[in-house]
Amino acid sequence: MKVLGVDIGGTKIRMGIVDFDGQVVVDHVVPTEVPLYPYLEIQVLQLVKEHPEIRAIGIGTRGMVDAERGVITFETETLPGWQGTEVKSLLEKASGLRVEVNNDANCAGLAESMLGAAKGYRRTLCLTLGTGLGGGFVEDGKIMNGTHGGACEVGHMILYPGGHVCSCGRPGCSEQYVSGTALRRFIAEQNIVDENNQLVSPNQLFQLALEGHTVAQAVTQKFTSDLAIVISSLQAVLDMDCVVIGGGVSESADSWWELLMSSLEPLLLKPLDVKRAKFGNEAGMLGAALLVLADEKESASKK
């Protein structure tokens, strides 16, 4: 008996069939298409048909999610028409299976808390540094969702009032300074180019900083300093045991981790463990499966 975990991103959907031991036994990726819901239903039902041992479905997605109702309460035009979709009720009716829905960063946090870098900690904050800046807070195995599904939307904390306008429409959100998108904007603004006069990637930026490129060093220092402010501000609110940093930008963390630690240390109110994520691109999918895995496992054990 198994469950299905689905991770919905702006460009691809990753679907994994996970057994009761938390092992991914089938990993399937398809491109994201819009309108999203009808396409998602077709993809999920096909896997359920091929694998009748699936007992429940967990879905992690971009945007804010009312986890109790399984409704997308906010999403930008990255996924047009997704906002307002009643995913849980629609997919339960179509599949005949239990469905749970949550934000993708929350799902990544659940995976790291239960099985990954933060296993054994009671209160974990997971930050996902990718196209944007996501966050998920897990306490004693439970995700903090908030009233409208917007808890721990750390990318939309105001970091610089009156700053760069965010995709949410407000100026100065933290993900406009701490994300892959932000780094690419800084690179373009400073015209940091390679030997072919092409703008460098964030990974190349960090390497240039290590090699002594002064402008790249300044951008890297600003990025790590801003990330440190975000973490210290969240510590003042959440008092977490552990912070896990994941997402695509974290793959280059060898180049900037020491800078982050030196920026963060004087800002912390209390000691804090900061770790790199154990799971890469599969974190959201695995965490989505965990939304339903424990309950289904317990239910099966009682039969």
C-alpha positions, 0 to 999 in steps of 0.5 A, spaced: 500 500 500 502 506 497 500 514 497 502 519 491 505 525 492 505 531 487 509 537 487 506 542 482 511 548 480 511 553 475 514 549 469 514 542 472 509 537 476 513 531 480 509 525 482 512 520 486 509 514 489 511 513 496 511 506 500 509 506 508 517 506 509 517 513 506 521 510 500 520 513 493 518 507 488 516 511 482 518 518 480 514 521 474 515 528 472 511 532 467 511 539 464 506 544 467 500 546 463 495 551 464 489 551 465 492 547 470 486 543 474 484 539 468 491 537 466 493 535 473 486 531 474 488 527 468 495 526 470 493 523 477 488 519 475 492 515 470 497 514 475 492 511 480 489 507 474 496 504 473 498 503 481 491 501 484 495 500 491 495 508 492 491 509 498 491 517 498 494 523 495 498 529 497 499 535 493 504 541 494 503 547 490 505 554 489 501 559 492 497 560 499 493 554 500 487 553 505 489 546 507 483 545 511 479 546 505 484 544 500 483 551 496 488 555 493 487 562 496 493 566 492 497 565 486 500 570 481 500 569 474 505 564 474 499 559 474 493 563 471 487 561 473 489 556 479 487 561 485 480 559 487 481 552 485 478 547 490 483 542 489 481 537 494 474 536 493 475 536 486 480 531 486 477 527 491 470 526 487 474 524 481 479 519 484 475 516 490 481 517 494 483 522 500 486 528 498 490 533 502 493 540 499 498 544 502 504 549 500 510 547 496 515 550 501 511 547 507 511 540 504 519 541 503 519 543 511 515 537 513 520 532 509 526 535 512 523 535 519 520 528 519 526 525 514 531 530 513 536 534 515 532 537 521 530 530 523 529 530 531 528 537 532 521 539 534 521 546 531 523 547 524 523 552 519 525 550 512 527 556 507 527 554 500 531 559 496 529 558 488 526 563 483 522 566 489 523 565 497 519 560 500 518 558 508 515 552 512 514 552 519 513 545 522 512 543 530 512 536 532 510 534 525 505 539 524 505 544 519 503 551 521 498 554 516 495 560 518 488 563 517 488 563 510 494 558 508 499 564 508 503 562 515 510 563 513 510 566 507 517 569 508 518 571 501 513 576 502 515 579 509 517 587 507 525 587 507 526 594 504 520 598 505 519 602 498 523 597 495 523 593 488 516 591 487 514 584 488 510 579 484 504 580 489 504 587 488 507 590 494 514 594 494 520 591 498 518 584 499 524 579 501 524 575 495 526 581 491 532 581 495 533 573 497 532 569 491 535 566 484 530 572 481 533 577 485 540 575 484 539 575 476 536 582 477 543 584 481 547 581 476 544 585 470 544 591 474 551 591 475 552 588 468 557 582 471 559 578 465 563 572 463 569 572 458 563 572 452 560 578 455 554 574 457 551 575 464 553 570 469 549 565 472 548 566 480 552 560 481 558 563 477 557 570 481 558 566 487 565 563 484 567 570 481 566 572 488 571 567 491 576 569 485 576 576 488 571 579 483 570 586 487 563 587 484 561 580 485 563 580 492 559 586 494 553 582 491 554 576 495 555 580 501 548 583 500 545 577 499 548 573 505 546 579 509 539 580 507 538 572 508 541 573 515 536 579 517 530 574 514 533 568 519 534 573 525 527 576 524 524 569 524 527 567 530 524 573 534 517 570 532 518 563 531 524 561 536 525 555 532 530 549 534 533 549 527 533 552 520 534 548 514 536 552 507 534 548 501 532 550 494 536 551 487 540 557 490 542 553 496 546 548 491 552 553 491 552 554 498 559 552 499 561 558 496 557 563 501 555 559 507 561 562 511 559 569 509 552 567 511 554 564 518 558 570 519 553 575 518 548 571 522 551 570 528 551 577 531 544 578 529 541 571 533 537 572 540 539 565 542 543 559 539 540 556 532 542 550 528 542 552 521 543 546 516 543 545 509 537 541 506 538 533 505 533 533 500 533 536 493 528 537 488 524 531 491 523 535 497 516 538 495 514 531 492 516 527 498 513 532 503 506 532 499 506 524 500 507 525 508 501 530 508 497 523 508 502 518 509 502 517 517 494 517 517 494 512 512 499 508 515 496 508 522 489 506 519 492 500 515 495 498 522 489 497 525 486 493 520 
